[in-house]
Amino acid sequence: MTIRFRQPAMLTMAFASAMFLTACDRDAQQASAASAPPPVPVGVISTAFEPAPLVSELPGRTTPYMVAELRPQVTGIIQKRLFTEGSTVEAGQVLYQIDPSTYRAAFDSAAANKARADANLYNARLKAERYAELVGIEAVSKQANDDAAAALKQAEAEVAAAHAALDKARIDLDFTRVKSPISGHIGRSSVTPGALVTANQAAALATVQQLDPIYVDLTQSSAELQRLRRAAENGALSRDESDNIPVQLFLEDGSQYEIPGKLDFSEVSVDPGTGSVTLRASFPNPKGALLPGMYVRARLEQGQTEQAVLLPHAAVSRDARGNPVVLVVDAEHKVTARTVQVRGVQGDKWIVTGGLAAGEQVIVEGLQKVREGQTVQAQPLKAPGGASTPQAVAATAPATN
C-alpha cells in the first residue's frame, strides 16, 4: 500500500518541477527579449536608374598666360618711374628711365670713332686704287702696291669694328629706357627714383603678367588622364564647333565662370612622387575676373549615361583605400557595405554608374549609428519640408506584379 501510493506522488512532483522550470525559462527568454535594444531606425532611399550627364570635375589653379620680370640690362640710377602700379601696360611701353648721360657720351664717342674709321677707309681706298694703276706701268714697286692693298683691308676692318662699337653703344643707350616686353597687368615696383640698379641683377624691378587669356592648371591622376584621352579619341568628350574640348569653370565661392574654356592635352607633366598629372586649359579673361593663384574647379562633359543612380552626398563615404562606399539594407533588414563607381556630380548628388541595382535601399540618414551586419529599421527619408522624397516613397511602396 505504501509503495502504491508513493509512485503517483513522485510523478506529481516531477511534473510540477518540469512545469516550474519551463515557466522560468520562458520568463528568462521574455526578460532577455525585453532587454535587447530595438533595431536602429535609419533613413533610406530606393535606387532607380535615370539618365545623367557624365562629368569629370578636376581641381586646379589659375596661371598667367605670359609672365615677364623686368630687370635692368645696364647699370645706373633710376630717374623716373613711368607707370602706375596695378595698371595695364602695352608691349614696348617705357616703364623706367635710367640716367642715360654716361651711355649717351659713350654713344657719341663710338660715333666719332666710326667717322674717323670711315675717313681712314676713304684714304686707304684711294691710295690702293692709285697704286694698282701705277704698278701696271712700273711707276711703283709691287711691294708698295701690296702695302696699299693691305692698308685698305685694315681700314675696312677698323670700320667694321667701329660700326659694332657704335651699335653696342646704341643698344646700351636704348637699355636705359626699360620697356615692357609684353602687354599685361603690372604689379608693384620694387624700386623708386634715385635707386641704383645693376645690369642683370637678381631682383626684378616689377612683374608684368598677361591675364587675357589665362591658363588653368588642372591636377588629375595618370589613370584618369588615360581615360580622358580615350574619351577624347572615341568622341565621348563633348567638343565645340572648332573641335576643342570645352571646359566649364567654377570659382572658389561655387559660382560658375561665364565664359567656357578649352582643354589642351599638349601641356602635360607627371609628378614622379605622386603620379599626378597636370592638364592645362585656357580661358578668355576680358574683364580680369580670374587672377593668378585662384583655386578653381573645372568640369568636362563626357556625354550622358542612361543607367545612373543619383545619391545625396551624405550617402557616399570612403573606405581606407579611398574607394566610394554606400551602406545598403538587404531583405533581412541587415546593413551591408557596397563599393560603387562615382562618375561626377549633378547638383547636390553623386552620379553612381556601378555597384548598385534598381530598387535597393541605400542609407542616407543614421550612418553614424550603424555598422555592417547590424539589423536596422528602414524608414523613408524625409524631405526638408517634411514629406517623403520620391526615392523614399519608392523604398516603402508595396511591390506590384
C-alpha positions in Angstrom: 0.0 0.0 0.0 2.8 2.4 0.8 4.6 1.7 -2.5 1.4 2.0 -4.4 0.6 5.5 -3.1 4.2 6.7 -3.2 4.6 6.4 -7.1 1.7 8.8 -8.1 3.1 11.3 -5.6 6.6 11.2 -7.1 5.1 11.6 -10.6 3.2 14.6 -9.5 6.3 16.2 -8.0 8.3 15.6 -11.2 5.6 17.1 -13.4 5.4 20.1 -11.1 9.1 20.6 -11.3 9.2 20.4 -15.1 6.4 23.0 -15.3 8.3 25.3 -13.0 11.5 25.0 -15.0 9.6 25.7 -18.2 8.0 28.8 -16.8 11.4 30.0 -15.5 12.9 29.5 -19.0 10.0 31.3 -20.6 10.3 34.2 -18.2 14.1 34.4 -18.8 13.6 34.5 -22.6 10.9 37.2 -22.3 13.2 39.2 -20.0 16.1 38.8 -22.5 13.9 39.9 -25.3 12.7 42.8 -23.3 16.2 43.9 -22.5 17.6 43.6 -26.2 17.8 47.0 -27.9 15.3 47.6 -30.8 16.6 47.9 -34.4 18.1 51.3 -35.1 15.9 53.5 -37.4 17.7 54.8 -40.5 16.6 56.9 -43.3 16.8 55.2 -46.7 16.1 55.9 -50.4 15.3 53.4 -53.1 17.7 53.4 -56.0 16.3 53.9 -59.5 18.1 54.3 -62.8 17.8 57.6 -64.7 19.8 59.5 -67.4 22.5 61.7 -66.2 25.5 63.6 -67.8 28.9 62.1 -67.2 31.1 64.9 -65.9 34.7 64.9 -64.8 35.5 67.5 -62.1 39.1 68.5 -61.7 40.8 70.9 -59.2 43.2 73.5 -60.4 44.8 76.9 -60.1 44.9 79.8 -62.4 48.3 80.7 -64.0 49.2 83.8 -66.1 49.3 83.2 -69.8 52.7 85.1 -70.0 54.9 86.4 -67.3 57.8 88.9 -67.7 60.1 90.0 -64.8 61.7 93.4 -65.6 65.4 93.6 -64.9 67.8 96.3 -65.9 70.4 95.4 -68.6 72.6 98.4 -67.8 73.9 99.9 -64.5 72.7 103.3 -63.4 70.4 105.5 -61.3 66.6 105.3 -61.8 65.5 108.8 -62.9 61.8 108.2 -63.4 59.1 105.5 -63.0 56.7 106.0 -65.9 53.8 103.8 -64.9 51.1 103.4 -62.2 51.3 100.3 -60.1 48.5 97.9 -60.8 47.7 99.4 -64.2 47.7 97.8 -67.7 50.7 98.4 -69.8 51.4 97.7 -73.5 54.3 95.9 -75.1 57.1 98.4 -75.8 55.9 100.9 -73.3 58.7 102.6 -71.4 58.4 101.8 -67.6 61.6 103.1 -66.1 64.2 105.7 -67.2 67.8 105.1 -66.1 70.2 108.0 -66.1 71.5 108.0 -69.8 74.3 110.6 -69.6 77.2 108.2 -69.5 75.7 105.9 -72.1 75.0 108.9 -74.4 78.6 110.0 -74.1 79.8 106.5 -74.9 77.5 106.5 -77.9 78.9 109.9 -79.1 82.4 108.6 -78.7 81.6 105.5 -80.7 80.1 107.6 -83.4 83.2 109.7 -83.6 85.4 106.6 -83.9 83.2 105.3 -86.6 83.6 108.6 -88.5 87.4 108.5 -88.2 87.4 104.9 -89.4 85.3 105.9 -92.4 87.8 108.7 -93.3 90.8 106.4 -93.0 89.0 103.9 -95.2 88.3 106.5 -97.8 92.0 107.5 -97.9 93.2 103.9 -98.0 90.9 103.0 -100.9 92.1 106.0 -103.0 95.7 105.0 -102.4 95.1 101.4 -103.2 93.3 102.2 -106.4 96.1 104.7 -107.5 98.9 102.1 -106.7 97.0 99.5 -108.6 97.2 101.7 -111.8 100.8 102.7 -111.3 102.1 99.2 -110.7 101.0 98.3 -114.2 103.4 100.8 -115.7 106.0 100.0 -113.1 105.8 103.5 -111.6 105.6 102.0 -108.1 107.0 98.7 -106.8 104.9 95.7 -106.2 105.8 95.9 -102.5 104.3 99.4 -102.3 101.2 98.2 -104.1 100.8 95.2 -101.8 101.2 97.5 -98.8 98.4 99.8 -100.1 96.1 96.8 -100.6 96.8 95.6 -97.1 96.2 99.1 -95.6 92.8 99.1 -97.4 91.8 95.8 -95.8 92.9 97.0 -92.4 90.9 100.2 -92.8 87.8 98.2 -93.8 88.3 96.0 -90.6 88.6 99.1 -88.5 85.3 100.5 -89.9 83.6 97.2 -89.1 84.9 97.3 -85.5 83.8 100.9 -85.2 80.4 100.1 -86.5 80.0 97.2 -84.0 81.1 99.5 -81.1 78.6 102.1 -82.3 75.8 99.5 -82.3 76.8 98.4 -78.8 76.7 102.0 -77.5 73.3 102.5 -79.2 71.9 99.3 -77.6 73.2 100.3 -74.1 71.7 103.8 -74.5 68.4 102.3 -75.5 68.5 99.9 -72.5 68.4 103.0 -70.2 64.7 103.1 -71.2 63.3 99.9 -69.5 60.4 98.7 -71.7 57.7 96.2 -71.2 58.3 93.1 -73.4 54.6 92.1 -73.2 51.2 93.6 -72.7 49.5 92.9 -69.4 49.0 93.8 -65.8 51.9 95.3 -63.9 52.3 94.8 -60.2 54.1 97.0 -57.6 57.5 98.4 -58.2 60.5 97.3 -56.1 62.5 100.5 -56.7 61.9 104.2 -56.6 63.5 107.1 -58.4 67.0 107.6 -57.1 67.7 103.9 -56.6 70.9 102.3 -58.1 70.3 99.3 -60.3 72.8 97.0 -61.8 72.8 95.1 -65.1 71.1 91.6 -64.9 70.5 91.9 -61.1 68.6 89.1 -59.3 65.8 91.3 -58.0 63.2 92.2 -60.6 62.1 95.9 -60.8 58.5 94.8 -61.5 56.5 91.9 -63.0 54.1 92.1 -65.9 51.5 89.3 -66.3 49.3 88.7 -69.3 46.0 87.6 -67.9 43.8 87.5 -71.1 43.7 84.7 -71.9 44.7 82.9 -68.7 45.8 79.3 -68.1 44.2 76.9 -65.5 46.5 74.1 -64.5 44.3 71.1 -63.5 45.5 68.1 -61.4 44.4 64.6 -62.1 45.7 61.0 -61.6 47.6 59.4 -64.5 44.8 56.7 -64.8 42.2 59.4 -65.1 44.3 61.1 -67.8 44.3 57.9 -69.9 40.5 57.7 -69.5 40.1 61.3 -70.6 42.4 60.6 -73.6 40.3 57.6 -74.7 37.1 59.6 -74.2 38.5 62.3 -76.4 39.6 59.8 -79.1 36.3 58.0 -79.3 34.3 61.1 -79.2 32.8 60.7 -75.8 34.1 64.1 -74.7 31.9 66.9 -75.9 33.5 69.2 -78.5 32.7 72.6 -79.8 32.5 73.8 -83.4 36.3 74.2 -83.6 36.8 70.6 -82.4 38.0 71.8 -79.0 37.1 70.2 -75.7 35.1 72.8 -73.8 35.6 73.2 -70.0 33.3 74.9 -67.6 35.0 76.7 -64.6 33.7 77.1 -61.1 35.2 79.7 -58.7 36.0 79.3 -55.0 32.6 80.6 -54.0 30.8 78.0 -56.1 29.7 80.4 -58.8 30.2 79.4 -62.5 32.6 81.4 -64.7 30.6 82.8 -67.5 33.0 82.1 -70.4 33.9 78.4 -71.3 37.5 77.5 -72.0 39.2 74.7 -73.8 41.4 71.8 -72.7 44.9 71.4 -74.1 46.5 68.0 -73.8 49.8 69.1 -75.1 50.9 70.7 -71.8 51.1 67.6 -69.7 53.6 66.7 -67.0 53.6 63.8 -64.5 54.8 64.3 -60.9 57.1 61.3 -60.2 56.4 61.5 -56.5 52.6 61.4 -56.5 51.8 60.1 -60.0 49.5 63.1 -60.6 49.2 64.8 -63.9 48.9 68.4 -64.8 46.5 69.3 -67.6 46.3 72.9 -68.9 43.2 74.6 -70.0 42.9 78.2 -71.3 40.1 80.7 -70.7 39.3 84.1 -72.1 39.6 86.7 -69.3 38.5 90.0 -70.8 37.2 91.5 -67.6 40.1 90.3 -65.4 37.8 88.3 -63.1 40.4 85.5 -63.0 43.5 86.3 -61.1 46.7 84.3 -60.8 46.7 81.7 -58.0 43.0 81.3 -57.6 41.7 77.9 -56.6 39.1 76.7 -59.1 37.3 73.5 -60.3 36.9 72.6 -63.9 34.2 70.3 -65.3 34.4 68.4 -68.6 31.2 66.8 -70.0 31.7 63.3 -71.4 28.3 62.6 -72.9 25.3 61.0 -71.0 24.5 57.7 -69.4 21.0 56.2 -69.1 21.9 53.8 -66.2 22.9 56.2 -63.4 21.8 56.4 -59.8 21.8 59.8 -58.2 22.6 59.7 -54.5 22.9 62.5 -52.0 26.4 63.4 -50.9 25.7 62.2 -47.4 25.1 58.6 -48.7 28.6 58.1 -50.0 31.7 57.7 -47.9 35.2 56.5 -48.5 37.0 53.4 -47.2 40.6 53.1 -46.1 41.7 52.9 -49.8 39.7 55.9 -50.8 37.0 53.9 -52.7 33.5 55.2 -52.6 31.2 53.1 -50.4 27.5 53.1 -49.5 25.5 51.2 -46.9 22.6 49.1 -48.2 19.7 47.5 -46.2 19.1 44.0 -47.5 16.0 41.8 -47.5 16.7 40.7 -43.9 17.0 44.3 -42.7 20.7 44.0 -42.2 23.3 46.5 -43.2 25.9 45.6 -45.9 28.6 47.8 -47.3 28.8 48.2 -51.1 31.6 49.7 -53.2 30.3 51.9 -56.0 31.6 53.7 -59.0 31.1 57.5 -58.9 31.4 59.5 -62.2 30.9 63.1 -61.1 28.2 65.2 -59.6 24.9 66.7 -60.6 23.8 69.5 -58.4 24.0 68.1 -54.8 24.1 64.4 -55.8 26.7 62.0 -56.8 26.3 60.2 -60.2 26.8 56.5 -59.5 27.3 54.3 -62.5 28.1 51.0 -61.0 27.8 48.8 -57.9 24.0 49.2 -57.3 20.9 47.6 -58.7 17.5 49.2 -59.1 15.2 49.0 -56.0 18.0 48.7 -53.4 17.6 50.7 -50.1 20.6 53.0 -49.5 21.1 54.5 -46.1 21.3 58.3 -46.1 20.5 59.2 -42.5 21.8 57.5 -39.4 25.1 56.3 -41.0 27.0 57.1 -37.8 24.8 54.9 -35.7 25.0 51.6 -37.7 27.7 49.2 -38.7 27.9 46.4 -41.3 25.8 43.3 -40.3 23.6 45.2 -37.9 19.8 44.9 -38.1 18.1 48.2 -38.7 14.6 49.6 -39.3 14.5 51.3 -42.7 12.3 54.4 -42.8 11.5 56.7 -45.7 13.9 59.6 -46.0 12.1 62.9 -45.2 12.5 65.9 -47.5 13.3 69.3 -45.9 9.6 70.2 -46.0 8.6 67.1 -44.0 7.3 65.0 -47.0 8.9 61.8 -48.1 11.2 62.1 -51.1 10.2 60.2 -54.3 13.0 57.7 -53.8 11.9 57.1 -50.2 8.3 56.6 -51.3 9.5 54.0 -53.7 11.5 52.3 -51.0 8.4 51.7 -48.9 5.8 51.2 -51.7 4.3 47.7 -52.0 5.6 45.7 -54.8 3.2 45.0 -57.8 3.3 42.0 -60.0 
